[in-house]
């Protein structure tokens, strides 16, 4: 394979092959899948997921997905389990074993040990008739006809299938738990996803300065206020109520239209009825308003009174954008 066209062709064929295998996977979902979901949902313990080789890597990812969506889970490497880590499995835990063939030496040693402790076991395997498939309480069929690897050796399509089954388990469980966006935010407080779900306008605007002038302020005072408060904007306020806004852009437009602004005031150049937002609104809502109206700042209004400014750069800094 030497040309760009050949590279693109191989890439597309790989994706098409895996997509076809996943589509076929949906036809293999049966009562065992539903029973496995019910088992995990009703369990008083955790989900312990184990595997070896590439399946172990997939197991780690499924563990992360379950934990982030409300189902406590831990990873146990199959090889380490039979050399001391078996103690990770507690009385009420449900064990998920992942293996394409279901007949690897480690699995054959590990499965009887799990069974002897009376823990319920779910298999994710491409071979229901394997040692693992026969011994498991429930089998989630991960059969794929062929790996994307041209030699049909390197785990590619099969690991994708395992991953999809793990995602399906996680989604079914979060649906049963009624896992909401607020719950998701609790598990992701530091990430951009979580911030979109819990960060409010006041969390950002409260640390900003609050530029303000009255309607009779001179243009010099307006320029000084905008420059000192570093937000590229100032509110025009009377009796704590917002009556207008002046931005850097308003000043530039004024200068392009007049040579003498000594007699002008804030009222002469302000934009009336500016867009505003409540401090209790979600920060993501502020982003959407800015995008919809092509602006970079929003005035914050609390119970009819001026309460500050939120800037597009604030949202960028917080990872909202």
C-alpha angles and dihedrals in degrees: 000000000000112000129075089238091058092048091051091047093053091047092052093047091051092052093045092050093051092044090053091050092051091048089053090048090068089064090058096059108113143154091297089066093051091045091050091053091049091048093053093042093053095041119114090207138057133276112255111198122195140177143136134241114354090350088062090057090051089048091056091052093049089050090054092049093049093048092050092051100048105273113113109229140164134193124237120183110227094224093049091046093066090047099055109302094095086096088076089078112087129198099268098035122121114221124214115196117197120200131143095211098026088214106085116135093244092052091049090055096041101046097063090049091054091046092050090057089054094238115151112247132206121194126210102193142140091223115061090181092057126108089262093046093052095045098045122096090223130016123209105201112229096170117157124181096220142357117247087236106103089228091050088233114097111079103249115124091029094055090046088055091051090050093050091051089052091051091049090052092050094048093048090050095048089049091052091048092049087235106190137197088259090056089049090053090055090058094044106039095143101044130084090247091057093045091056088057102044111017112105131199092251091056087065106027094049091069094048124088117255110233113199140161133175124245093260096052116127121245088249090057090048092052092047092049094050092045096048097046093049098215100107091239145067131201118232105223137183120183089350091301123120111243099163149337135236122200135185086260092057090054092050091050090049092052091050091055103042139033095197118051098156092109096044124101136197090266091059096059105026124111110238126225096017123195112269140177138204119254088233093057119106116264089233088061089056089053092053093049091050091050094046094052099032095240132133101208136047127196114230117226123191116193092334095313130108110259107169145279136292116202131203089237089060090058091048091051092051092050094246088125 
